[in-house]
């Protein structure tokens, strides 16, 4: 109940894109979606199925949770790639600066005799 209440409170903070666009478009065919609707409309006979129906309201929460986790992983990978690139660019800069220092030490014109 607490999670559902928090989800309702967070709903007000959603962006327009989150309110309008679905998180996961269904990959099921139309006939499969009809079967799912028919099965969900029927009342369950098994105790586990009845217990799961109590948590149907959490489906949106889990979608958001999974979406946030996926974004977190993507950001971690992007950060690692940027750190690699930064390290590589620093190495190139050090090589360039080392070359610039060497070229300053070497006289450009030979000394006159």
C-alpha positions in Angstrom: 0.0 0.0 0.0 2.8 2.4 0.8 4.5 1.8 -2.6 1.2 2.4 -4.4 0.6 5.6 -2.4 4.2 6.8 -3.3 3.6 5.9 -6.9 0.5 8.0 -7.0 2.5 10.9 -5.4 5.2 10.5 -8.0 2.7 10.5 -10.9 2.4 14.2 -10.4 6.1 14.6 -11.0 6.2 12.7 -14.2 7.2 14.5 -17.4 4.7 14.7 -20.2 6.6 12.1 -22.2 6.4 9.7 -19.3 2.6 10.3 -19.0 1.9 9.9 -22.7 4.3 7.3 -24.1 4.1 3.7 -22.9 7.2 2.3 -21.4 7.1 -1.0 -23.2 5.2 -1.6 -26.4 3.8 -5.1 -26.5 5.8 -7.5 -28.7 2.8 -9.9 -28.8 0.8 -10.6 -31.9 -2.9 -9.4 -31.8 -4.2 -12.9 -31.2 -1.8 -13.4 -28.4 -2.9 -10.1 -26.8 -6.5 -11.3 -27.0 -5.6 -14.5 -25.3 -3.9 -12.6 -22.5 -6.9 -10.3 -22.0 -9.2 -13.3 -21.9 -7.0 -15.1 -19.3 -6.7 -12.0 -17.2 -10.4 -11.4 -17.3 -11.1 -14.9 -15.9 -11.0 -15.3 -12.2 -8.0 -17.4 -11.1 -8.5 -20.8 -9.4 -5.0 -21.4 -7.9 -4.0 -19.6 -4.7 -0.8 -18.3 -6.2 -2.6 -16.8 -9.1 -5.1 -15.1 -6.7 -2.1 -13.7 -4.7 -0.5 -12.4 -7.8 -3.6 -10.5 -8.7 -3.1 -8.4 -5.6 0.1 -7.1 -7.0 -1.1 -6.2 -10.5 -1.0 -2.5 -9.4 2.7 -2.8 -9.0 3.3 -3.6 -12.7 3.8 0.0 -13.6 6.2 0.4 -10.6 8.3 -2.6 -11.9 8.3 -1.2 -15.4 9.7 2.1 -14.1 12.1 0.4 -11.8 13.5 -1.7 -14.7 13.6 1.3 -17.0 15.6 3.2 -14.3 18.0 0.3 -13.9 18.5 0.0 -17.6 19.3 3.7 -17.8 21.7 3.5 -14.9 23.6 0.6 -16.6 23.7 2.6 -19.9 25.0 5.6 -18.1 27.7 3.5 -16.4 28.8 2.2 -19.7 28.8 5.7 -21.3 30.8 7.0 -18.3 33.4 4.2 -18.7 33.7 4.9 -22.4 34.2 8.6 -21.7 36.8 7.8 -19.1 38.6 5.6 -21.6 38.5 8.4 -24.2 39.6 11.0 -21.7 42.6 8.8 -20.7 43.5 8.3 -24.4 43.3 12.0 -25.1 45.5 12.8 -22.1 48.1 10.3 -23.3 48.0 12.0 -26.7 48.4 15.4 -25.1 51.3 14.3 -23.1 53.0 12.9 -26.2 52.4 16.2 -28.0 53.7 18.2 -25.1 56.8 16.0 -24.8 57.4 16.5 -28.5 57.0 20.2 -28.2 59.5 20.4 -25.3 62.1 18.3 -27.3 61.7 20.6 -30.4 62.4 23.6 -28.2 65.6 22.1 -26.8 67.0 21.2 -30.3 68.4 24.3 -31.9 66.7 25.3 -35.1 69.8 26.7 -36.8 73.2 25.2 -36.4 75.6 27.4 -34.5 77.9 29.5 -36.8 81.5 28.4 -37.2 
